[in-house]
Amino acid sequence: MGVGTMKSGTTWWWTLLTGHPAIVSPREAQAAAQPRSHDPRTQQRQIYRPKEIDFFNHFGAVEDIDPADYHRYFPRPDHTIAGEWTPRYIYDWWTPPMLKAVAAQAKLLVLLRDPLERLASALGFHRALSPHQHPATAINHQFHHALYGQQLHRLQDSFPREQILVLQYEQCVADPQGQARRTFEFLGVEPEAWQPDPAARRQVGPSFPKPELNQATREAFCRAIAPDITQLLRDFPEIDTALWPSIDHLPLRCR
């Protein structure tokens, strides 16, 4: 189960992982049969449909659901595994306890990206799909998506640390084969059965222009998330902040 984070390369990484013969995407064939639309919103749904079920996104509280209602999305042949990757799951506070209730043994994948780069990418994405949203609403919403430490802390309230693998987008770009091996080993599939092409494209969906954020905004954003990054590094010391230039200069307390 991929649970985070939005605009961090999750669709690219999902596409790469499902190349492994032991990892199946039950809805891939259905999506491939649909003619590709030129409308941005329809195009987004077509690209993400095989990957994102959005099952828990529609709740607003922790509710009792029949596990079979969720499990039906994952038919698979023997000796294979299946899952999904909905990046919003880590963001909504009600999703981890509900996910635990229906899939307590699931292996969870989290892909993180330099917070400022993720912010700019998300703002460009939402500007294209929701052009009438007020800029203050959009940037404040995306600020809270950047609070990785808080989100992972909530996730660990429902799942043990050994069931969570945290990846960095920048590491995956630099070493797709090594990080794919790490992911396959975590998922319990044979890492030698398939290796990604080191030159695999990182862009799967359409790209949108990123807004230019002035220096004062960039600095204020990075200072505002510094306490959360401190919490993230305390819980996940393997995170390499040198790969995130936007926050590497900050005096994080756990260093």
LUMDRENLO-652080 format. One record per residue (C-alpha): residue number from 1; residue in three letters; chain; x, y, z. Coordinates in nm, 3 decimals. Layout:
! LUMDRENLO-652080
    nr   rest   kette         x         y         z
   NUM    ALA       A         X         Y         Z
...
//
This chain:
! LUMDRENLO-652080
    nr   rest   kette         x         y         z
     1    MET       A     0.000     0.000     0.000
     2    GLY       A     0.144     0.333    -0.107
     3    VAL       A     0.010     0.602     0.126
     4    GLY       A     0.210     0.917     0.046
     5    THR       A     0.301     1.173    -0.060
     6    MET       A     0.129     1.381    -0.325
     7    LYS       A     0.343     1.522    -0.611
     8    SER       A     0.649     1.323    -0.504
     9    GLY       A     0.689     1.093    -0.804
    10    THR       A     0.456     0.822    -0.676
    11    THR       A     0.298     0.750    -1.015
    12    TRP       A     0.641     0.706    -1.172
    13    TRP       A     0.754     0.476    -0.891
    14    TRP       A     0.431     0.277    -0.899
    15    THR       A     0.469     0.227    -1.275
    16    LEU       A     0.824     0.107    -1.219
    17    LEU       A     0.732    -0.135    -0.938
    18    THR       A     0.443    -0.292    -1.127
    19    GLY       A     0.691    -0.399    -1.395
    20    HIS       A     0.795    -0.675    -1.154
    21    PRO       A     0.628    -1.005    -1.252
    22    ALA       A     0.516    -1.073    -0.893
    23    ILE       A     0.342    -0.735    -0.851
    24    VAL       A     0.010    -0.703    -1.032
    25    SER       A    -0.212    -0.402    -1.093
    26    PRO       A    -0.567    -0.541    -1.121
    27    ARG       A    -0.709    -0.228    -1.283
    28    GLU       A    -0.432    -0.172    -1.537
    29    ALA       A    -0.607    -0.354    -1.821
    30    GLN       A    -0.932    -0.165    -1.762
    31    ALA       A    -0.753     0.169    -1.784
    32    ALA       A    -0.559     0.069    -2.095
    33    ALA       A    -0.884    -0.011    -2.276
    34    GLN       A    -1.013     0.345    -2.237
    35    PRO       A    -0.939     0.601    -2.514
    36    ARG       A    -0.704     0.870    -2.386
    37    SER       A    -0.880     1.204    -2.331
    38    HIS       A    -0.733     1.549    -2.394
    39    ASP       A    -0.926     1.708    -2.106
    40    PRO       A    -0.682     1.762    -1.814
    41    ARG       A    -0.919     1.639    -1.544
    42    THR       A    -1.027     1.330    -1.739
    43    GLN       A    -0.666     1.263    -1.835
    44    GLN       A    -0.560     1.273    -1.471
    45    ARG       A    -0.830     1.022    -1.375
    46    GLN       A    -0.724     0.788    -1.657
    47    ILE       A    -0.357     0.801    -1.558
    48    TYR       A    -0.416     0.750    -1.188
    49    ARG       A    -0.706     0.502    -1.203
    50    PRO       A    -0.489     0.187    -1.206
    51    LYS       A    -0.288     0.318    -0.910
    52    GLU       A    -0.524     0.515    -0.685
    53    ILE       A    -0.843     0.369    -0.543
    54    ASP       A    -0.915     0.668    -0.314
    55    PHE       A    -1.119     0.433    -0.097
    56    PHE       A    -1.066     0.618     0.232
    57    ASN       A    -1.060     0.970     0.089
    58    HIS       A    -1.437     0.996     0.095
    59    PHE       A    -1.474     0.945     0.470
    60    GLY       A    -1.452     1.225     0.723
    61    ALA       A    -1.423     1.017     1.037
    62    VAL       A    -1.311     0.674     1.152
    63    GLU       A    -1.592     0.440     1.048
    64    ASP       A    -1.650     0.068     1.079
    65    ILE       A    -1.632    -0.089     0.734
    66    ASP       A    -1.640    -0.447     0.612
    67    PRO       A    -1.284    -0.546     0.510
    68    ALA       A    -1.431    -0.731     0.210
    69    ASP       A    -1.545    -0.395     0.068
    70    TYR       A    -1.181    -0.297     0.037
    71    HIS       A    -1.025    -0.635    -0.041
    72    ARG       A    -1.239    -0.678    -0.353
    73    TYR       A    -1.018    -0.429    -0.535
    74    PHE       A    -0.720    -0.666    -0.528
    75    PRO       A    -0.788    -0.993    -0.713
    76    ARG       A    -0.455    -1.153    -0.805
    77    PRO       A    -0.307    -1.484    -0.921
    78    ASP       A    -0.133    -1.712    -0.674
    79    HIS       A     0.224    -1.619    -0.579
    80    THR       A     0.172    -1.251    -0.664
    81    ILE       A     0.093    -0.941    -0.462
    82    ALA       A    -0.136    -0.649    -0.541
    83    GLY       A    -0.208    -0.312    -0.389
    84    GLU       A    -0.261     0.053    -0.464
    85    TRP       A    -0.092     0.387    -0.408
    86    THR       A    -0.321     0.673    -0.306
    87    PRO       A    -0.090     0.954    -0.188
    88    ARG       A    -0.356     1.131     0.015
    89    TYR       A    -0.394     0.844     0.262
    90    ILE       A    -0.110     0.968     0.482
    91    TYR       A    -0.262     1.317     0.500
    92    ASP       A    -0.611     1.243     0.633
    93    TRP       A    -0.600     1.160     1.004
    94    TRP       A    -0.884     0.906     0.982
    95    THR       A    -0.722     0.687     0.716
    96    PRO       A    -0.443     0.508     0.912
    97    PRO       A    -0.676     0.358     1.177
    98    MET       A    -0.928     0.257     0.911
    99    LEU       A    -0.654     0.104     0.697
   100    LYS       A    -0.528    -0.089     0.998
   101    ALA       A    -0.878    -0.222     1.059
   102    VAL       A    -0.905    -0.369     0.708
   103    ALA       A    -0.538    -0.447     0.624
   104    ALA       A    -0.338    -0.472     0.945
   105    GLN       A    -0.054    -0.670     0.782
   106    ALA       A    -0.010    -0.440     0.482
   107    LYS       A     0.336    -0.316     0.389
   108    LEU       A     0.322     0.064     0.359
   109    LEU       A     0.526     0.272     0.113
   110    VAL       A     0.590     0.644     0.157
   111    LEU       A     0.775     0.848    -0.105
   112    LEU       A     0.898     1.191     0.006
   113    ARG       A     1.037     1.482    -0.196
   114    ASP       A     1.220     1.804    -0.115
   115    PRO       A     0.936     1.995     0.057
   116    LEU       A     0.979     2.317    -0.141
   117    GLU       A     0.999     2.136    -0.474
   118    ARG       A     0.691     1.935    -0.381
   119    LEU       A     0.509     2.257    -0.290
   120    ALA       A     0.583     2.420    -0.625
   121    SER       A     0.482     2.108    -0.819
   122    ALA       A     0.157     2.076    -0.624
   123    LEU       A     0.068     2.442    -0.675
   124    GLY       A     0.122     2.410    -1.050
   125    PHE       A    -0.091     2.096    -1.058
   126    HIS       A    -0.380     2.248    -0.867
   127    ARG       A    -0.364     2.576    -1.058
   128    ALA       A    -0.416     2.380    -1.382
   129    LEU       A    -0.700     2.167    -1.246
   130    SER       A    -0.863     2.424    -1.014
   131    PRO       A    -0.786     2.763    -1.170
   132    HIS       A    -1.047     2.946    -0.962
   133    GLN       A    -0.918     2.837    -0.621
   134    HIS       A    -0.791     3.128    -0.414
   135    PRO       A    -0.407     3.129    -0.402
   136    ALA       A    -0.402     3.160    -0.022
   137    THR       A    -0.625     2.855     0.016
   138    ALA       A    -0.409     2.652    -0.221
   139    ILE       A    -0.073     2.736    -0.066
   140    ASN       A    -0.198     2.688     0.291
   141    HIS       A    -0.344     2.350     0.197
   142    GLN       A    -0.016     2.244     0.038
   143    PHE       A     0.183     2.366     0.337
   144    HIS       A     0.003     2.110     0.552
   145    HIS       A     0.076     1.838     0.296
   146    ALA       A     0.447     1.915     0.352
   147    LEU       A     0.434     1.823     0.722
   148    TYR       A     0.590     1.482     0.666
   149    GLY       A     0.696     1.428     1.026
   150    GLN       A     0.348     1.482     1.164
   151    GLN       A     0.189     1.256     0.904
   152    LEU       A     0.438     0.972     0.958
   153    HIS       A     0.402     1.004     1.334
   154    ARG       A     0.026     0.948     1.298
   155    LEU       A     0.092     0.653     1.067
   156    GLN       A     0.311     0.492     1.334
   157    ASP       A     0.026     0.521     1.583
   158    SER       A    -0.152     0.257     1.372
   159    PHE       A     0.131     0.055     1.216
   160    PRO       A     0.466    -0.068     1.352
   161    ARG       A     0.781     0.089     1.212
   162    GLU       A     0.886    -0.235     1.041
   163    GLN       A     0.579    -0.220     0.816
   164    ILE       A     0.669     0.124     0.682
   165    LEU       A     0.929     0.195     0.414
   166    VAL       A     1.020     0.560     0.360
   167    LEU       A     1.181     0.642     0.026
   168    GLN       A     1.319     0.971    -0.106
   169    TYR       A     1.230     1.072    -0.459
   170    GLU       A     1.577     1.212    -0.513
   171    GLN       A     1.740     0.882    -0.417
   172    CYS       A     1.506     0.695    -0.650
   173    VAL       A     1.600     0.926    -0.936
   174    ALA       A     1.974     0.888    -0.867
   175    ASP       A     1.965     0.511    -0.817
   176    PRO       A     1.641     0.356    -0.946
   177    GLN       A     1.782     0.005    -0.949
   178    GLY       A     1.916     0.021    -0.594
   179    GLN       A     1.600     0.178    -0.453
   180    ALA       A     1.379    -0.065    -0.647
   181    ARG       A     1.577    -0.354    -0.496
   182    ARG       A     1.525    -0.202    -0.151
   183    THR       A     1.151    -0.174    -0.221
   184    PHE       A     1.119    -0.528    -0.359
   185    GLU       A     1.301    -0.673    -0.058
   186    PHE       A     1.067    -0.482     0.174
   187    LEU       A     0.763    -0.613    -0.016
   188    GLY       A     0.893    -0.969    -0.003
   189    VAL       A     0.928    -1.030    -0.378
   190    GLU       A     1.242    -1.158    -0.551
   191    PRO       A     1.457    -0.850    -0.619
   192    GLU       A     1.647    -1.020    -0.902
   193    ALA       A     1.332    -1.108    -1.096
   194    TRP       A     1.320    -0.766    -1.261
   195    GLN       A     1.532    -0.452    -1.268
   196    PRO       A     1.418    -0.112    -1.392
   197    ASP       A     1.596     0.064    -1.672
   198    PRO       A     1.823     0.327    -1.509
   199    ALA       A     1.705     0.569    -1.778
   200    ALA       A     1.334     0.510    -1.701
   201    ARG       A     1.126     0.824    -1.746
   202    ARG       A     1.042     1.005    -1.424
   203    GLN       A     0.747     1.188    -1.581
   204    VAL       A     0.438     0.972    -1.624
   205    GLY       A     0.148     1.217    -1.623
   206    PRO       A     0.124     1.559    -1.787
   207    SER       A     0.346     1.835    -1.651
   208    PHE       A     0.221     2.177    -1.546
   209    PRO       A     0.413     2.506    -1.511
   210    LYS       A     0.532     2.566    -1.156
   211    PRO       A     0.466     2.907    -1.003
   212    GLU       A     0.759     3.131    -0.919
   213    LEU       A     0.781     3.176    -0.541
   214    ASN       A     0.975     3.479    -0.427
   215    GLN       A     1.271     3.439    -0.195
   216    ALA       A     1.088     3.568     0.111
   217    THR       A     0.806     3.314     0.061
   218    ARG       A     1.053     3.030     0.008
   219    GLU       A     1.247     3.117     0.323
   220    ALA       A     0.933     3.160     0.534
   221    PHE       A     0.798     2.824     0.417
   222    CYS       A     1.123     2.643     0.500
   223    ARG       A     1.147     2.801     0.845
   224    ALA       A     0.783     2.712     0.914
   225    ILE       A     0.834     2.342     0.839
   226    ALA       A     1.168     2.316     1.022
   227    PRO       A     1.015     2.183     1.350
   228    ASP       A     0.829     1.915     1.154
   229    ILE       A     1.146     1.815     0.968
   230    THR       A     1.317     1.783     1.307
   231    GLN       A     1.046     1.536     1.411
   232    LEU       A     1.080     1.351     1.079
   233    LEU       A     1.456     1.305     1.124
   234    ARG       A     1.413     1.195     1.483
   235    ASP       A     1.178     0.916     1.372
   236    PHE       A     1.350     0.837     1.041
   237    PRO       A     1.719     0.926     1.074
   238    GLU       A     1.793     0.756     0.740
   239    ILE       A     1.640     1.055     0.559
   240    ASP       A     1.923     1.242     0.385
   241    THR       A     1.848     1.615     0.403
   242    ALA       A     2.150     1.683     0.181
   243    LEU       A     1.922     1.568    -0.102
   244    TRP       A     1.678     1.846    -0.013
   245    PRO       A     1.861     2.174    -0.083
   246    SER       A     1.567     2.386     0.026
   247    ILE       A     1.596     2.277     0.391
   248    ASP       A     1.956     2.152     0.418
   249    HIS       A     2.075     2.491     0.544
   250    LEU       A     1.826     2.504     0.833
   251    PRO       A     1.955     2.460     1.192
   252    LEU       A     1.749     2.145     1.255
   253    ARG       A     1.761     2.056     1.625
   254    CYS       A     1.827     1.686     1.576
   255    ARG       A     2.158     1.739     1.395
//
